[in-house]
């Protein structure tokens, strides 16, 4: 009769303790992130900027006579944000949304383009 060999690896107690520590560290890290950023994602500024940028680019592309684009550059971006037309993205960082809107209206490339910012 063949003798059974104990499987390699940590004992059940060691494994359970390690798993418990990992779960506690994960929970503490998640709690720290939530406490730091509340309901705002860490990249909220980028989200707001891109939201404003895309909104202005869409307006600019559909503006055949250039009147609406000139209005955006003359202060319509800030007025749109104040009226709530920025949507959920502008909530994260309203000044970044307005900056993105102005960059898009002016035809500048997005500051978030590429790997290096």
C-alpha positions in Angstrom: 0.0 0.0 0.0 1.2 3.4 -1.0 1.7 6.0 1.7 -0.1 9.4 1.2 2.2 12.4 0.8 1.2 15.7 2.4 0.7 18.3 -0.3 3.2 21.1 -0.4 2.2 24.6 0.6 1.3 26.4 3.8 -0.9 24.8 6.4 -4.5 25.6 6.6 -4.0 27.9 9.5 -1.2 29.8 7.8 -3.2 30.1 4.6 -6.3 31.4 6.5 -4.2 33.9 8.4 -2.6 35.1 5.2 -5.9 35.4 3.4 -7.4 37.3 6.4 -4.5 39.8 6.3 -4.9 40.3 2.5 -8.6 40.9 2.9 -8.1 43.4 5.7 -5.4 45.3 3.7 -7.7 45.4 0.6 -10.5 46.7 2.7 -8.3 49.3 4.4 -7.0 50.4 1.0 -10.5 50.7 -0.5 -11.6 52.7 2.6 -8.6 55.1 2.3 -9.4 55.7 -1.4 -13.1 56.3 -0.7 -12.2 58.7 2.2 -9.7 60.6 0.0 -11.8 61.0 -3.1 -15.4 60.5 -1.7 -17.6 60.1 -4.7 -15.2 61.8 -7.1 -12.9 59.5 -9.1 -9.2 60.2 -8.9 -9.0 61.1 -12.6 -12.1 63.4 -12.3 -10.2 66.4 -13.7 -9.3 64.4 -16.9 -12.9 63.3 -17.2 -14.2 66.9 -16.9 -11.6 68.3 -19.3 -12.4 65.7 -22.0 -16.1 66.2 -21.5 -15.8 70.0 -22.2 -13.3 69.3 -25.1 -15.6 66.9 -26.9 -18.6 69.1 -26.4 -16.9 72.0 -28.0 -15.4 69.9 -30.9 -18.9 68.6 -31.7 -20.3 72.1 -31.8 -17.3 73.4 -33.8 -17.7 70.6 -36.4 -21.4 71.3 -36.8 -21.0 75.1 -37.0 -21.0 75.9 -40.6 -20.7 79.7 -40.4 -18.5 79.9 -37.3 -20.9 82.0 -35.3 -21.4 79.4 -32.5 -17.6 78.7 -32.3 -16.9 82.5 -31.8 -19.6 82.5 -29.1 -17.9 79.6 -27.3 -14.6 81.5 -27.3 -16.3 84.7 -26.1 -17.6 83.1 -22.9 -20.3 80.7 -24.0 -18.3 77.8 -22.5 -18.5 79.2 -19.0 -22.2 80.1 -19.5 -22.9 76.5 -20.6 -21.2 75.1 -17.6 -23.2 77.5 -15.3 -26.5 76.4 -16.9 -25.6 72.8 -16.3 -25.1 71.9 -19.9 -21.8 70.2 -19.0 -23.6 67.2 -17.6 -22.2 64.7 -15.2 -18.6 65.1 -16.4 -18.5 68.8 -15.6 -19.5 68.1 -12.0 -16.0 66.6 -11.2 -14.1 69.8 -12.0 -16.1 72.7 -13.5 -13.0 74.9 -14.3 -11.3 71.9 -16.1 -14.5 71.4 -18.2 -14.5 75.1 -19.2 -10.8 74.8 -20.1 -11.5 71.7 -22.2 -14.4 73.5 -23.9 -12.2 76.5 -24.8 -9.4 74.3 -26.1 -11.9 72.3 -28.3 -13.5 75.5 -29.6 -10.1 77.0 -30.5 -9.1 73.9 -32.4 -6.2 73.1 -30.1 -5.3 69.4 -29.5 -6.5 67.9 -26.3 -4.0 68.2 -23.4 -4.7 64.5 -22.6 -3.6 63.3 -26.0 -0.7 60.9 -26.1 1.3 59.1 -23.5 3.2 62.0 -22.0 1.2 64.9 -20.7 
